[in-house]
Amino acid sequence: MPKITIDGQAIEVKDGSTVLDAAKLLNIKIPTLCYHPDQAVKANCRICVVEVEGQRVLQPACAFPVTEGMVAKTNSPKVRKARENILELILAHHPQNCLYCYRNGNCELQTVTQDMHFVKMPRYQQALRCNGEMDLSSPSIIRNPGKCIVCGRCEYACSNIQSVYALAKEGRGFDTVYATPYGKPLADSPCVNCGQCVQACPVAALNIRNDTEEVWDAIADEKRTVIAQVAPAVRITIAEALGEEPGTVSTGRLVTALKRMGVDTVFDTNFTADLTIMEEGTELLTRLNDGGKLPMITSCSPGWIKFCETYYPDLLPNLSSCKSPQGMFGALIKTYYAEKLGKAPEDLFSLSIMPCTAKKFEAKRPELGRSGSPDVDTVITVQELADMIKSSGISFKDLPETDFDDPFGLGSGAGEIFGATGGVMEAALRTVYEVVTGNELPNVNFTDCRGFEGIKEATVQVGALAVKVAIAHGLGNARKLMDAVRSGEADYHFIEVMACPGGCIGGGGNPFKNHAKMEPRLKAVYTTDEALPVRKSHKNAAVEALYREFLGKPNSHKSHELLHTHYTDRSGVLD
């Protein structure tokens, strides 16, 4: 425990700590930009420099380790002058259109500038990287390299955490930029649309593609009925996006807000999460009994699906053929529900509200539509919904509670836990166990499936069979599992993969996060599950009614026609 002094305050810190770590313990705020608590230290931007006694030059607080007896100053004249010059150089390469920026009010560069009270006239001529040209090719993410501050956080998220390698550092000096391989448009790169680069970016060099105008237009169109589906994770993170504490659950207020904005009908995607379990669980049992392709791998996460199509096309037969809950709901809205309303599918506007940027790409897959029309017309993320609520003048914290609409307003706790890593696996096991054994589970909580460990393994006794399962979240962990499957080292029966670290509660469309926000989000998922009266997918009365009235039985011909899909080899983008 080295004893050090920062700005005249003495403190003991853990061995291996940095000056930045120590300053945080003393509530001394040091500005940072390239630093991110969930990433390795990069020390690229140098805005965090401090003066350390005995050192010839200023040192980056994020990277400089403490030593016994160290004396550091974070606010000396030398430090202030250096930081101001560094900030001025960054701003000289950055657009000054903050009022029109996607990140206005939520930009780390803006915050640093305000905290430093930097109001001087610029000394350096402004010159934007890549001439400020934007990449609008992706349905999920907008690249604006003119706003890039070359912090490296996006590339770390894409390569080191997700192992996608869609962004890399190119050029030198002023020409340095983080770009796609060979300068291809983002849509033609290995990008899987997961949005973890957007989550990591401190400015607006990477943004979520904003589709809210399409929603407003549909709401204003008196000829169309707007039907929204709301994913499990959205009720966990929307209140946080609107300024409340992480982990605040706001299901009823969320429905009220959508109604007040003009949405006609609001359904719960938990319903088709339960439907997914019925279809996927039956598919797993069929493979186990009939010698089908194993291990079977979940297909709920569109970022993971595209990753598999790109890097592991030989394992596509292992993927469950089930559409994601979003895809299933879109198909039901444009068929079963349209028939119930007596309306043509084109008169219904199918709106999906998701924590996930990759869902925007998924909705545009031609196989997830019919007669050339999409089943899901528009996908918006939690961030976009929060902007819509604020721009509507709605005080979210003061809203009353409203229930989801029938007939798709009933979801079980099993559907709710889809929002967290391990949730799909746990939900499936709750149903598969009871279907196979005919016995009620003594405890529905499969705790081995829970938590933030990168790869989790478990063996569950289901009747006479010991079912071996594995769970991975974050594509870097998925790659490790898939390499083991490809080499024949893995002997699992069932694998769950979620593209985003933490699962859907860590999705790219959520409020900007760090690990400290993830724990309360995860706790909220399981608290919500435990409070629901039904916690097993096969016990959802609305799902049972749908099979009786429309689908027949799980994996029936009708189910396969509407609820299952196929995949595409996309490995050509790597050539």
ROBAKE-94181 format. One line per field, with one value per residue (C-alpha): residue number from 1; residue in one letter; x, y, z. Coordinates in steps of 0.001 Angstrom, whole numbers, plus 524288, in hexadecimal, padded with zeros to 5 digits. Layout:
k: NUM; ... $
r: a; ... $
u: X; ... $
v: Y; ... $
w: Z; ... $
***
This chain:
k: 1; 2; 3; 4; 5; 6; 7; 8; 9; 10; 11; 12; 13; 14; 15; 16; 17; 18; 19; 20; 21; 22; 23; 24; 25; 26; 27; 28; 29; 30; 31; 32; 33; 34; 35; 36; 37; 38; 39; 40; 41; 42; 43; 44; 45; 46; 47; 48; 49; 50; 51; 52; 53; 54; 55; 56; 57; 58; 59; 60; 61; 62; 63; 64; 65; 66; 67; 68; 69; 70; 71; 72; 73; 74; 75; 76; 77; 78; 79; 80; 81; 82; 83; 84; 85; 86; 87; 88; 89; 90; 91; 92; 93; 94; 95; 96; 97; 98; 99; 100; 101; 102; 103; 104; 105; 106; 107; 108; 109; 110; 111; 112; 113; 114; 115; 116; 117; 118; 119; 120; 121; 122; 123; 124; 125; 126; 127; 128; 129; 130; 131; 132; 133; 134; 135; 136; 137; 138; 139; 140; 141; 142; 143; 144; 145; 146; 147; 148; 149; 150; 151; 152; 153; 154; 155; 156; 157; 158; 159; 160; 161; 162; 163; 164; 165; 166; 167; 168; 169; 170; 171; 172; 173; 174; 175; 176; 177; 178; 179; 180; 181; 182; 183; 184; 185; 186; 187; 188; 189; 190; 191; 192; 193; 194; 195; 196; 197; 198; 199; 200; 201; 202; 203; 204; 205; 206; 207; 208; 209; 210; 211; 212; 213; 214; 215; 216; 217; 218; 219; 220; 221; 222; 223; 224; 225; 226; 227; 228; 229; 230; 231; 232; 233; 234; 235; 236; 237; 238; 239; 240; 241; 242; 243; 244; 245; 246; 247; 248; 249; 250; 251; 252; 253; 254; 255; 256; 257; 258; 259; 260; 261; 262; 263; 264; 265; 266; 267; 268; 269; 270; 271; 272; 273; 274; 275; 276; 277; 278; 279; 280; 281; 282; 283; 284; 285; 286; 287; 288; 289; 290; 291; 292; 293; 294; 295; 296; 297; 298; 299; 300; 301; 302; 303; 304; 305; 306; 307; 308; 309; 310; 311; 312; 313; 314; 315; 316; 317; 318; 319; 320; 321; 322; 323; 324; 325; 326; 327; 328; 329; 330; 331; 332; 333; 334; 335; 336; 337; 338; 339; 340; 341; 342; 343; 344; 345; 346; 347; 348; 349; 350; 351; 352; 353; 354; 355; 356; 357; 358; 359; 360; 361; 362; 363; 364; 365; 366; 367; 368; 369; 370; 371; 372; 373; 374; 375; 376; 377; 378; 379; 380; 381; 382; 383; 384; 385; 386; 387; 388; 389; 390; 391; 392; 393; 394; 395; 396; 397; 398; 399; 400; 401; 402; 403; 404; 405; 406; 407; 408; 409; 410; 411; 412; 413; 414; 415; 416; 417; 418; 419; 420; 421; 422; 423; 424; 425; 426; 427; 428; 429; 430; 431; 432; 433; 434; 435; 436; 437; 438; 439; 440; 441; 442; 443; 444; 445; 446; 447; 448; 449; 450; 451; 452; 453; 454; 455; 456; 457; 458; 459; 460; 461; 462; 463; 464; 465; 466; 467; 468; 469; 470; 471; 472; 473; 474; 475; 476; 477; 478; 479; 480; 481; 482; 483; 484; 485; 486; 487; 488; 489; 490; 491; 492; 493; 494; 495; 496; 497; 498; 499; 500; 501; 502; 503; 504; 505; 506; 507; 508; 509; 510; 511; 512; 513; 514; 515; 516; 517; 518; 519; 520; 521; 522; 523; 524; 525; 526; 527; 528; 529; 530; 531; 532; 533; 534; 535; 536; 537; 538; 539; 540; 541; 542; 543; 544; 545; 546; 547; 548; 549; 550; 551; 552; 553; 554; 555; 556; 557; 558; 559; 560; 561; 562; 563; 564; 565; 566; 567; 568; 569; 570; 571; 572; 573; 574; 575 $
r: m; p; k; i; t; i; d; g; q; a; i; e; v; k; d; g; s; t; v; l; d; a; a; k; l; l; n; i; k; i; p; t; l; c; y; h; p; d; q; a; v; k; a; n; c; r; i; c; v; v; e; v; e; g; q; r; v; l; q; p; a; c; a; f; p; v; t; e; g; m; v; a; k; t; n; s; p; k; v; r; k; a; r; e; n; i; l; e; l; i; l; a; h; h; p; q; n; c; l; y; c; y; r; n; g; n; c; e; l; q; t; v; t; q; d; m; h; f; v; k; m; p; r; y; q; q; a; l; r; c; n; g; e; m; d; l; s; s; p; s; i; i; r; n; p; g; k; c; i; v; c; g; r; c; e; y; a; c; s; n; i; q; s; v; y; a; l; a; k; e; g; r; g; f; d; t; v; y; a; t; p; y; g; k; p; l; a; d; s; p; c; v; n; c; g; q; c; v; q; a; c; p; v; a; a; l; n; i; r; n; d; t; e; e; v; w; d; a; i; a; d; e; k; r; t; v; i; a; q; v; a; p; a; v; r; i; t; i; a; e; a; l; g; e; e; p; g; t; v; s; t; g; r; l; v; t; a; l; k; r; m; g; v; d; t; v; f; d; t; n; f; t; a; d; l; t; i; m; e; e; g; t; e; l; l; t; r; l; n; d; g; g; k; l; p; m; i; t; s; c; s; p; g; w; i; k; f; c; e; t; y; y; p; d; l; l; p; n; l; s; s; c; k; s; p; q; g; m; f; g; a; l; i; k; t; y; y; a; e; k; l; g; k; a; p; e; d; l; f; s; l; s; i; m; p; c; t; a; k; k; f; e; a; k; r; p; e; l; g; r; s; g; s; p; d; v; d; t; v; i; t; v; q; e; l; a; d; m; i; k; s; s; g; i; s; f; k; d; l; p; e; t; d; f; d; d; p; f; g; l; g; s; g; a; g; e; i; f; g; a; t; g; g; v; m; e; a; a; l; r; t; v; y; e; v; v; t; g; n; e; l; p; n; v; n; f; t; d; c; r; g; f; e; g; i; k; e; a; t; v; q; v; g; a; l; a; v; k; v; a; i; a; h; g; l; g; n; a; r; k; l; m; d; a; v; r; s; g; e; a; d; y; h; f; i; e; v; m; a; c; p; g; g; c; i; g; g; g; g; n; p; f; k; n; h; a; k; m; e; p; r; l; k; a; v; y; t; t; d; e; a; l; p; v; r; k; s; h; k; n; a; a; v; e; a; l; y; r; e; f; l; g; k; p; n; s; h; k; s; h; e; l; l; h; t; h; y; t; d; r; s; g; v; l; d $
u: 80000; 80884; 806BF; 80606; 80219; 7F977; 7F6D2; 7FB44; 7F25D; 7F895; 7F2CB; 7F614; 7F285; 7F367; 80006; 7FEC4; 7F59A; 7F74F; 7F73B; 7E987; 7E4F3; 7EA6C; 7E497; 7D715; 7D83E; 7DAD1; 7CF80; 7D90C; 7D3BE; 7DDEF; 7D8D4; 7D98F; 7D5AB; 7DCB4; 7DB55; 7CFE6; 7CE39; 7CAD7; 7D679; 7E52E; 7ECA6; 7F088; 7F5FB; 7F33B; 7ECD1; 7F58A; 7EAC6; 7ECCE; 7FB09; 7FFCF; 80C61; 813D2; 81F01; 82BFB; 826D8; 82C68; 81FC3; 81163; 80BBE; 7FE75; 7F6E0; 7EF83; 7FC1E; 80641; 80783; 80877; 814A0; 81795; 8192E; 81491; 81051; 80783; 800A7; 7F484; 7F1E3; 7FEFB; 80137; 8097D; 7FE9C; 7F3E7; 7FBAE; 7FEB1; 7F0A9; 7EB81; 7F4D2; 7F144; 7E2D1; 7E4B9; 7EB97; 7E0A7; 7D662; 7DDD0; 7DB0C; 7CCF7; 7C091; 7BAF4; 7ACAD; 7A97D; 79B75; 7987E; 79FF9; 79A44; 7A23B; 79EEA; 79D84; 7A31E; 7B09D; 7BD0C; 7C4C6; 7BA33; 7BA7F; 7C952; 7C8B6; 7BE4B; 7C543; 7D1E9; 7CA17; 7D111; 7CB9F; 7D78F; 7D7B3; 7DDF0; 7EC00; 7EC7B; 7E5DA; 7DAFD; 7DCE2; 7D444; 7D8CA; 7D402; 7CEA0; 7C32A; 7BD5F; 7B3C5; 7B167; 7A2AC; 7A303; 79F2B; 790FE; 7959F; 7A169; 7A5D2; 7B476; 7B89E; 7C792; 7C7CA; 7C42C; 7CE00; 7D78F; 7E01A; 7DE35; 7DE2C; 7D2A7; 7CA79; 7D54D; 7D7CA; 7C963; 7C884; 7D53A; 7D948; 7CBC2; 7C36C; 7CE26; 7C6F3; 7D23C; 7C9B2; 7D192; 7E025; 7E988; 7EEA9; 7F7A1; 80114; 8009D; 7F504; 7F116; 7EF15; 7E15A; 7DA24; 7D49E; 7CF02; 7D7DB; 7DBFD; 7D358; 7C705; 7B9BF; 7B5FB; 7AB15; 7B523; 7BE8B; 7BE57; 7B624; 7AB39; 7A398; 7A4E4; 7A722; 7B19B; 7BA02; 7AF1F; 7AEA2; 7BD4D; 7BE63; 7BF66; 7BAA2; 7B20A; 7BBB5; 7B2F3; 7A447; 79805; 790A7; 784D9; 777E1; 76EA4; 7694C; 763C5; 75C8B; 75741; 752A7; 74B87; 7451E; 74069; 73AEB; 72C99; 72BF1; 735D8; 734A9; 7416F; 7446C; 75074; 75788; 7605E; 76C19; 76EB0; 77AFC; 77442; 76C4A; 77915; 780A2; 776EB; 77589; 78463; 784E6; 77B9F; 783DF; 77F8F; 7884C; 78D8B; 78509; 77857; 76D6C; 762F8; 75A2A; 74D14; 7523B; 7588E; 74B7C; 744FA; 74F67; 74DAD; 73EF4; 74045; 7497F; 73EE9; 7423B; 73570; 7391A; 74474; 74840; 75268; 75D8D; 75E36; 752BA; 75AC8; 76663; 75D97; 759A1; 76816; 76A46; 75F14; 7647D; 772DF; 770BE; 76924; 773BC; 77E1E; 77684; 774AB; 78341; 7866D; 77CD2; 77EE5; 78D8F; 78CE1; 79847; 79E20; 7A12C; 79554; 79851; 78E92; 78A53; 78471; 78FC2; 790D3; 79EA0; 7A2BC; 79BA3; 7A2D2; 7AFA9; 7AD3E; 7A993; 7B63A; 7C05D; 7BA48; 7B1D4; 7B511; 7AD9F; 7A115; 79A67; 79C8E; 79470; 78669; 77D84; 774D1; 7735E; 77666; 76AE3; 76AA9; 769B0; 75F14; 7570C; 7583F; 75326; 7479B; 743F2; 74393; 73C00; 73453; 731D9; 72ED8; 7248E; 71EBE; 71D9B; 7185A; 722F1; 72CD0; 73AD3; 73F31; 7357B; 73CD6; 74985; 751AB; 75A9E; 76510; 76B6B; 77832; 784B0; 78C10; 79181; 792E2; 78417; 78390; 78B8A; 7839F; 776C3; 77BD4; 77F44; 776E0; 77433; 76D70; 7624E; 757CC; 75482; 75FCB; 75AE7; 761AE; 75B07; 76139; 76022; 76918; 771EE; 77582; 77EC2; 77D80; 7854C; 77C2B; 76FFC; 7755D; 77745; 7694D; 763D9; 76B95; 767E7; 75988; 75A2E; 756D1; 75B90; 75ECE; 760E7; 7531D; 74BD0; 7419F; 742A7; 73BB1; 73AF1; 73F3B; 73450; 72DE0; 72F5E; 73E31; 73FCE; 742C5; 750DD; 756F0; 762D9; 769D6; 767B1; 76C2A; 7797B; 77C82; 781FF; 78DDE; 798CE; 794D6; 7867C; 782E7; 789AA; 78307; 775BA; 777A9; 77BCD; 76FC7; 76727; 76F29; 770AD; 76204; 75E52; 767CA; 765BE; 7577E; 75B52; 75AFE; 76820; 76B55; 77291; 7711B; 77D85; 78905; 7932B; 79E88; 79995; 79A9B; 7A54C; 7AF6B; 7B982; 7BD45; 7BAA6; 7B239; 7B02D; 7A669; 7A0E0; 79252; 78C08; 77FE4; 779AC; 783A1; 78C31; 796C5; 79588; 7A24C; 7A08D; 7A94D; 7A6BE; 7AEE5; 7ACA5; 7B4F5; 7B9A2; 7C7A6; 7C2CC; 7B9EE; 7C5DA; 7CC9C; 7C0CD; 7BF15; 7CD62; 7CB78; 7BF37; 7C601; 7D1BA; 7C926; 7CDFA; 7C086; 7B66A; 7AB17; 79CF9; 79843; 79F50; 79A15; 7A141; 79E41; 7A600; 7A6D0; 7AE18; 7A3D0; 7998E; 78EAF; 7903B; 79D94; 79861; 79D8A; 790A4; 78FFC; 79480; 7A34E; 7A8BE; 7B419; 7B4CC; 7AFE6; 7A2C3; 7A19C; 7A01D; 7939C; 78E2A; 7909F; 78A8E; 77E74; 77CBE; 77BFA; 773F8; 769E6; 769FC; 76773; 75C0A; 7548B; 74993; 74DF6; 75C71; 75C69; 75A12; 7518D; 74883; 74591; 736D5; 737BC; 741E7; 73989; 72DF4; 73604; 73995; 72B6C; 725E7; 7306C; 73D4C; 738EE; 744F9; 7535A; 75B64; 74F00; 74E98; 74800; 75234; 75D48; 756ED; 755DC; 75F64; 76B6D; 77597; 78262; 78FF2; 799B5; 7A84C; 7AE34; 7BC80; 7BEFE; 7C086; 7CD47; 7D383 $
v: 80000; 80B4A; 81852; 823C3; 831FE; 8384F; 846EC; 8470A; 83BCF; 82F48; 8220F; 81393; 80C36; 7FE65; 7FA59; 7FB72; 80717; 8129F; 82103; 821AE; 8169D; 81DA6; 82AB1; 82486; 81FAE; 82DBB; 832DB; 83A6D; 83B03; 83991; 83B4F; 82F50; 82BF1; 81FC2; 81958; 80FFB; 80821; 7FBB4; 7FC62; 7FB4A; 807FB; 80E88; 81BD7; 82164; 82E7D; 83399; 83C78; 8361F; 83A63; 83D46; 8425A; 8380B; 83C60; 8376F; 83535; 83DAB; 83E09; 83D95; 82FE7; 82A3F; 827A2; 81C3A; 814A6; 81956; 80FCA; 814A0; 8121C; 81392; 821E2; 82751; 83575; 839A2; 84629; 845DC; 85472; 85B72; 8669C; 85D65; 8532A; 85CF9; 862E2; 8558A; 850D6; 85D38; 85BC2; 84D5D; 850AA; 85BC5; 85293; 8488E; 852F4; 857E6; 84AAF; 849FC; 85054; 85B45; 85834; 85334; 85826; 84FA0; 843C2; 8368A; 836A3; 84483; 84453; 8369B; 8385D; 835EE; 83FF1; 84A03; 846A3; 847D9; 854FB; 859D5; 854A0; 85B4B; 867AC; 868B5; 87517; 87A6D; 87E2F; 87350; 8750D; 869B5; 868E8; 85EDB; 8532D; 84717; 83930; 832DE; 84039; 83D68; 8334D; 829EE; 81B81; 81970; 80BBF; 80422; 802D1; 802ED; 80BC5; 818AF; 81B43; 82979; 8294F; 83823; 837CE; 82D51; 83137; 82517; 8200B; 811C5; 80D9B; 8091C; 800A1; 7FA8D; 7F710; 7F1B6; 7EA02; 7E6EC; 7E492; 7E07A; 7DAE3; 7E00C; 7E84A; 7F192; 7FD8D; 7FFD5; 80B26; 810C1; 81BF3; 82430; 83159; 83995; 82F3A; 824FE; 81F7E; 81335; 80D85; 80125; 7F766; 7FC75; 80860; 800A4; 805ED; 800E6; 7F8C2; 7F16D; 7EF0F; 7E403; 7ECED; 7E54A; 7F16D; 7EE63; 7FCB2; 7FA62; 80445; 80E4B; 80B2B; 80D43; 819D0; 825ED; 82F22; 82DE2; 82773; 81B6C; 81CDE; 814AC; 816C5; 81EAF; 8198C; 8214E; 82983; 81D36; 81A9A; 82870; 827C2; 81AED; 82057; 82C1F; 82385; 82156; 815E9; 80DCD; 806EE; 807CE; 7FB70; 7FB54; 7EFD6; 7F29A; 7E9EA; 7E502; 7ED3D; 7F9F3; 7FAA0; 7F925; 8041F; 80E5D; 8150F; 81591; 81BE3; 8263E; 82979; 81F99; 81605; 80A25; 7FE48; 805FA; 7FDA0; 8059C; 7FC2D; 802CC; 8109F; 80C7F; 807D3; 81478; 81CB5; 81575; 81722; 825A7; 826ED; 82159; 812D9; 80B61; 7FE2A; 7FA03; 7EBAB; 7E4E8; 7DE22; 7D539; 7CE57; 7CA36; 7C785; 7BD20; 7B8F7; 7B7DE; 7AEBA; 7A611; 7A542; 7A4AC; 79B03; 791FB; 79343; 78F95; 7839F; 77F80; 7808A; 77900; 76E21; 76D26; 76EF5; 77CE6; 78667; 7892F; 79178; 7999F; 7A812; 7B2DA; 7BC60; 7C7A7; 7D135; 7D716; 7DC09; 7CE3A; 7C8AF; 7D1BE; 7CEB5; 7C027; 7C270; 7CA1C; 7C285; 7B4FB; 7B1F3; 7A387; 7A3D8; 7A9A5; 79C34; 79CAA; 7A8FE; 7A78C; 7AA9F; 7B2D9; 7C129; 7CA90; 7CEE9; 7DB85; 7D3E1; 7CAFB; 7D67B; 7DD8B; 7D192; 7D00B; 7DE6C; 7DE18; 7D13B; 7CC6D; 7D9CC; 7E062; 7D5EB; 7D7F3; 7E697; 7E45D; 7ED0D; 7EB93; 7E99B; 7F62B; 7FDD9; 7F9A7; 80063; 7F675; 7FDD0; 7F6D9; 7FD22; 7F66D; 7F815; 7F375; 7FA78; 7ED85; 7EC0C; 7F702; 7EE85; 7E268; 7E90E; 7EB8B; 7DD5A; 7D948; 7CC12; 7D311; 7D837; 7D3E6; 7D7A4; 7E130; 7E8A2; 7E861; 7E26D; 7ED08; 7FA51; 801FD; 7FF24; 80991; 80816; 80C43; 81885; 81C39; 8198F; 821FC; 82D25; 82B82; 82BC7; 83805; 83F02; 83BE0; 84388; 83772; 83722; 828BA; 827E3; 82CEF; 823AB; 819FB; 80B7C; 8055F; 7F6EB; 7F154; 7EEDA; 7E1B7; 7D7BE; 7D8E1; 7E00F; 7D434; 7CFF6; 7C6DD; 7C8A1; 7BF72; 7C956; 7D46E; 7CE68; 7CE5D; 7DBE8; 7D67D; 7CD6B; 7BF81; 7C302; 7BBCE; 7AF9A; 7B042; 7B29D; 7A70F; 79E17; 7A1A8; 79CE6; 79198; 78B70; 78B4E; 7870C; 77B87; 7770B; 77AAA; 77F63; 78D1B; 7933E; 793CD; 7A096; 7A895; 7B056; 7AAB1; 7B32D; 7ACD5; 7B40A; 7C161; 7CB6D; 7D2BD; 7C7EF; 7C801; 7B98B; 7B176; 7A2BD; 799EC; 78C3E; 78AA6; 77D8A; 77D05; 76FD2; 76585; 76F0B; 777B0; 783CA; 78B40; 799BA; 7A579; 7B419; 7BEF5; 7CD87; 7D6D0; 7D212; 7D05A; 7C5D5; 7C047; 7BECE; 7B678; 7AD8D; 7AC7D; 7A917; 79E10; 79966; 79A2A; 7925B; 787F7; 78AF5; 78F43; 784E9; 78DBB; 78B2D; 79949; 7A668; 7B410; 7BF7D; 7CDE1; 7D774; 7E228; 7E160; 7DF10; 7DB55; 7E47A; 7ED30; 7F06D; 7F28A; 7FD5B; 804C3; 8064E; 81236; 81353; 809D9; 80512; 7F8EF; 8003C; 80230; 7F3FE; 7EE10; 7F58E; 7F2A0; 7E411; 7E447; 7EAF3; 7E019; 7D555; 7DD84; 7DF77; 7D0EB; 7CD2A; 7D6B6; 7D13A; 7C760; 7BE77; 7BB31; 7B060; 7B258; 7A63C; 7AB4E; 7B800; 7B740; 7C0B2; 7B821; 7AC1F; 7B337; 7B70C; 7A8D4; 7A494; 7AF19; 7B0CF; 7A964; 79BC3; 7974A; 79AF0; 7984C; 795FF; 7994D; 7A641; 7A92E; 7A68C; 7AF0E; 7BAD1; 7B90A; 7B299; 7B778; 7B45C; 7BA70; 7BF95; 7BD5B; 7CB10; 7C720; 7CDE9; 7DAFA; 7D5BC; 7D415 $
w: 80000; 7FB2E; 8020D; 7F8A3; 7F8A6; 7EE60; 7EEE0; 7FD05; 8011F; 80629; 80310; 80301; 7F6AA; 7F1A4; 7EB45; 7DC81; 7DD0A; 7D3FB; 7D77D; 7D1A8; 7DA9C; 7E66E; 7E277; 7E178; 7EF7E; 7F3A8; 7EB56; 7E2EF; 7D519; 7CA74; 7BC84; 7B3C7; 7A5D8; 7A11C; 7AE7C; 7B076; 7BD11; 7B58F; 7AC4D; 7AD1F; 7AEFC; 7A231; 7A65D; 798D9; 79B75; 7A68E; 7ABD2; 7B927; 7BAD7; 7C8A4; 7CE94; 7D632; 7DED0; 7D97A; 7CBB5; 7C0DC; 7B8F4; 7BC0E; 7BD39; 7B921; 7C59A; 7BF53; 7BCE4; 7C6C0; 7D23F; 7E031; 7E83A; 7F698; 7FA5E; 7ED40; 7ED21; 7E1EF; 7DE0B; 7D57C; 7D4AE; 7D40F; 7CA42; 7C1FE; 7C1B8; 7BEA6; 7B37E; 7AD98; 7AE98; 7A858; 79CF2; 79B3B; 79B82; 791DC; 78866; 789A8; 7872D; 77B44; 774D5; 77981; 77416; 77C3C; 7794E; 786F0; 786E1; 77B0C; 77FD4; 78372; 78FF8; 7941D; 7A2DB; 7A3A6; 79DCB; 7A57A; 79DB2; 7A049; 7AECA; 7AF8F; 7A8AC; 7B20C; 7BE25; 7BA06; 7B735; 7AA43; 7A415; 79D09; 78EBB; 786AC; 7828A; 77909; 76BE1; 76B62; 76272; 76320; 760E6; 75447; 7507F; 7597B; 75026; 75698; 75445; 75385; 74DB8; 759EE; 75E42; 76C62; 76E22; 7685C; 76764; 767F1; 767AC; 76746; 775AE; 77961; 7842F; 781CD; 78F97; 78B30; 79390; 787E6; 7826A; 78FC2; 79133; 7835B; 78321; 7911C; 796EF; 78B55; 78278; 7767B; 77131; 7695E; 76DB1; 76DC6; 76F6B; 762B2; 75EF1; 766F2; 76D7D; 7697D; 75F80; 76A28; 76A06; 76E24; 761A1; 75BB1; 7548D; 74726; 748FF; 74622; 74A49; 757B2; 751A0; 7495A; 75490; 75EA6; 76788; 76E2C; 77263; 780EC; 7844B; 78E83; 78736; 788F3; 7976B; 79861; 7905F; 7991B; 78E6F; 78259; 77936; 77A17; 77B9E; 77B7D; 76ECD; 772E8; 76D96; 77632; 76AFC; 764C8; 77174; 77282; 76461; 766F8; 7733E; 76B74; 76086; 763C2; 75A39; 761CA; 76ED2; 77669; 77E0E; 786C2; 78CCC; 7986D; 79B72; 7A95D; 7AB67; 7A778; 7B402; 7BB77; 7B4A7; 7AFA8; 7BCED; 7BDE5; 7B06B; 7B5AD; 7C197; 7CBD4; 7D308; 7CB98; 7CE18; 7CF64; 7C9AE; 7C2BE; 7BB64; 7BD92; 7BBDF; 7AF1B; 7A9C3; 7AE30; 7A777; 79A99; 79B24; 79DBE; 79242; 78979; 78868; 786D4; 78C83; 7953D; 79634; 79EA8; 79772; 7A35A; 79CCE; 7910F; 799E4; 79FD5; 7922B; 78E9D; 79A05; 79599; 787CB; 78B7F; 79699; 78D9A; 78344; 78D4B; 791B6; 78380; 780F9; 78D61; 78A45; 77B8E; 77A9B; 775A4; 774B9; 7821C; 7893C; 78617; 78776; 78A98; 7800D; 787DD; 78671; 778B1; 77B0C; 77E6B; 7728E; 76942; 7703C; 76E1E; 75FE4; 75E00; 765D4; 767B3; 75BCA; 75D7B; 76A63; 764E2; 7658B; 77442; 7759F; 779E8; 76E83; 7776D; 77455; 77F58; 787E4; 77FF3; 77340; 77876; 77D48; 77058; 76925; 77269; 7717D; 762A6; 761FE; 76DC8; 773D4; 766D4; 76477; 77205; 76F5A; 761B7; 75C05; 75124; 755F4; 74F42; 75797; 763D3; 767AA; 76F19; 7787B; 78042; 78C35; 78F4A; 79738; 78B39; 77F48; 777FB; 77836; 76E1A; 764E4; 76843; 764DC; 7570C; 7545A; 748AE; 74EF2; 75A4E; 7520E; 748B0; 73AB3; 73A9C; 74690; 753DE; 75FB0; 76817; 761B0; 76ABE; 77649; 78023; 78B88; 799B5; 796CA; 78BB2; 793D3; 79ED6; 79529; 7904D; 79E17; 7A186; 79500; 797CF; 7A481; 7AC75; 7BA96; 7BB2D; 7C9D8; 7CC6C; 7C359; 7C849; 7C54A; 7B996; 7B620; 7A919; 79F72; 79CBA; 796D8; 7975E; 7A43D; 7AC89; 7AE3A; 7B826; 7C0AB; 7B75C; 7AC7F; 7B545; 7B7E9; 7A958; 7AC55; 7B384; 7AF7C; 7B2E1; 7B2D4; 7A657; 7AB4E; 7B893; 7B259; 7A939; 7B446; 7BC48; 7B12B; 7ABBB; 7B92C; 7BBCB; 7AE02; 7AE5A; 7BC53; 7BE22; 7CBA9; 7D129; 7D3B7; 7E22E; 7DF93; 7D31E; 7D5A3; 7CE03; 7D4A6; 7CD57; 7C14F; 7C7C9; 7C97F; 7C173; 7BFE1; 7B182; 7AF27; 7B83B; 7B7E3; 7BEA4; 7BE2C; 7C0AC; 7C2CD; 7BA2C; 7BC0A; 7B85B; 7B0E4; 7B6C8; 7AE23; 7ACD1; 7AA46; 7A84B; 7A85C; 7A25F; 7A219; 79A2D; 78CF7; 7916A; 79AC0; 7902A; 78761; 791BA; 792B7; 7840F; 78225; 78BE8; 784C4; 77799; 77C6B; 782A9; 7906A; 79542; 79890; 79C1C; 79881; 7990D; 79867; 79AD8; 7949E; 796A0; 78E6F; 798A6; 7A59D; 7AFFB; 7A5E8; 7A19C; 7AD9D; 7A7C9; 79A08; 7915A; 79171; 7A038; 7A7FC; 7A7E8; 7B1CC; 7B9A8; 7C21E; 7CE22; 7C76F; 7C351; 7D0E0; 7D43B; 7C6A7; 7C8AC; 7D630; 7D0AA; 7C68C; 7D0BD; 7DA44; 7CF79; 7CC60; 7DA7E; 7DBA9; 7D00A; 7D286; 7C75E; 7C635; 7BBE7; 7AD67; 7ABBB; 7B666; 7AF2C; 7AC9F; 7A118; 79A80; 79CBC; 79694; 78AA8; 7882F; 789C7; 780E1; 77693; 77701; 77AEC; 78247; 783B9; 7776C; 76F79; 76109; 76454; 76EAE; 76536; 75AF5; 76411; 76F48; 76952; 75FAF; 758C3; 75884; 74E9B; 74CF9; 74E09; 74EED; 741EB; 748F7; 74E9C; 7412C $
***
